[in-house]
Amino acid sequence: MLVWFFDATYPVIDASEFPRQDWSSFYGDVHEEVPDNAPEPLGYEFVMRAYVDADHDAGDKLTRRSRTGFLIFLNMAPIYWLSKKQNGVETSSFGSEFVAMKQCCEYIRGLRYKLRMMGIPVKDPTFIYGDNKSVLCNASIPESNLKKKMLSTAFHFTREGAAKDEWRSTYIKSEENAADVLTKAQSGPTRIKKVQMFMWDI
């Protein structure tokens, strides 16, 4: 019999991969908004992680729209995943990856609010893993400049969230990105390897 289970143990986070940056000269003294009417937090804290990826126009030959994929974990348990065609056509992989990053961060912001309103303590930032170095540089390094002005909304949304310490991001190789399985069709062995990053056969 094939049985799948979710692992709720705590992951190991390398703090050196997620340094806290000084954003004060760009966004001022900003902080994450915590709802005033949230109940008193009780219970154990958790570690929230996200893996994000995009498939630049390779999947849809008709419209050439890219596909966003992201996967959210609380501790080691995947609690939400998304695989969805983007609303518009992006002319570069940088653009499609930045749109995916923004969509992932939007969901994270809503989830952090929802957990707080359920009385669950949310203290640490969400740790985001991606495989596009250019996007991660723009999203996590204060001094980086955006070369494509059409992406300015996604650019400032992700950066302001980083300034508020809602999330921090770092680079991983594509073969280590669990969200890769949500953006494109893959061969059997590759698909199984990616699925086993967040589900285990016992």
N, C-alpha and C positions, 0 to 999 in steps of 0.2 A: 504493500500500500504506500502511495506517495503522499507524504505529509509535509506541509510547509509551516514554518513558524517565524515570528518576529522577535528579534533579539533586543531587549530593552536595557542591556548593560551600557555602561558609559564608554564612549569612544576615547581614544587617546588623541589629543590635539597638541600639535607642536606649536607652542606660542611664538616661536621665532619666525614662523611662516606668516603670522598675522600681526605684524607690528602696529601699534597705535600711532597714527600720524597726527601732526599738528595742522589742523585745517582753519585755525582762527583767522588767518589773514585773508582767507577766501570767503568763509561763510559766517565769521564772527563766532561768538560764544553760543553755539546752538546745542540743544540737548533733545533727546527723544521725548516726545510728548507722551505722558502717562495719564490715562483718564482719571479725572478726579473722583468719579463715582465707582471706581473699581473696588471690589471687596478686598479685605485683608488677605494677602497671599498666604497660603498654607501648603504644607507638603514639601516634597523634595524639589530641588532645582534640577534642571536638565541641560543638555547640550544640544543646540539646534544647528544642523548642518544642511547645506544645499549644494547640489551638483547641477550645473546648467550647461546647455549646449544648444547649437543651432546647426541646421543643415542648409547651406546656402544653395537654393534653387535646384538642387540635384534630384529632389524627390518628386516635384511637380513640373512636368515638362510642358503642361498646357499654360499655366499662369505664371510660372517661375517664382512663385512665392515660397519663401523659406519656411522651415518648420522649427518651432521652439520646443525644447524639451527640458524639463527640470524635475528634480526629485528632492523632496524635503524629508529630513530625518529628525526625530526626537530621540536623543541618545543613538542607539543602533537600529531603531525601528523606523522603517519608511512609513510615513503617515499620509503623504500626498505626492502625486506625480501628475505631470501634464505633458501631453504630446499634441500640439495644435499648430495648424497652419497660421502664419502671420497675416495680419490684415492688409499689408501692402508689400510691394516688390522692393527688395533692397538690391542695389547694384554691386555690392561687395560682401564678402564674408564678414568683414569688420562690422558693417551695418547690421546684418542679420544677427550676429552674435551680441551686439550692443542692445538691440531690441529684445532679444531673449533675456539678457541680464536685467533689463528694466522690468520685464514682465515677472521675472522671478522675484525681484526685490519688492515689487508691488504686492505680490502674494505674501511674502515674508512680513511686510509691515502689517497687513491685515491679520495674519495669523498671530503675531505678537500681541496685537490688541485683543483678539478673541481669547487668547490664553489668559491674559491679565483679567479680563472680565469674567472668566471662569474661576478666578481665585488661585491660579497657578503662578508661582514666582517666575518672573522673566528678568534676569539680571545681566547675563552675559550677552554679547553680540552674537548674531548668527554668522557662522563661518561658511563662506561660499567658495566652492571650487569650480574653476573653469579652465578651458584649454586654449583660449585665445589670449596671447600675451598682450597684444595691443589694447584690447578692451580692458583687461585687468589693470594695465598701466594707467589708462585714463580714469578708471573707476576707483583706484586706490592710492595713487600718488598725487599729492596736491599740486605739484609744479607742472604736471603734464598738460599739454595743450591739445584741444580737439581740432583736427584738421578738416573734418566734414561738419559744417555748421548745421546741416539738416538733421543731425542727430543731437542737437544741443539740449533738447528736452530730456532724452534718456541720459545724456552726459551729466547734467546737473542733478537729476533725480537720484541717480546712483551715488554720485559724489556727496550730495548733501546728507544722504542716509549714512554714508561712511563717516561724515563729519559728526553726526549725532551718535555714532557708535552703535547704530542699529545692526550693522553688518560689517564684516571685514572679508576681504577676498584674497585668494592666492591661486597660483598656477599649478595644474597637474597635467600630465601627459594625456593625450586623447585615449590611449588604451587603458588608462586608469580612471576615466570619467564614466561613472555609472549612467549618467544622463545620455550618453551617446546612443544607447539602445533605444531611446525614445524619439530619435530624430531621423533614423534611416534604417532601411532593411539590411540585415546582416546575416552572414552564413551561420549555420548551426553551431559550430564550436565557438565562434566569436560571440554570438548571442548568449549562449549558455554561460560563458565566462563573465559577461557583463551582468546578467541576471543574478549570478551567484555572488556578486558584490553586495547585494542587499537582501537576498533570500537564500536559505540553506535547505538542502534536501536531507532529511533525517530518516 
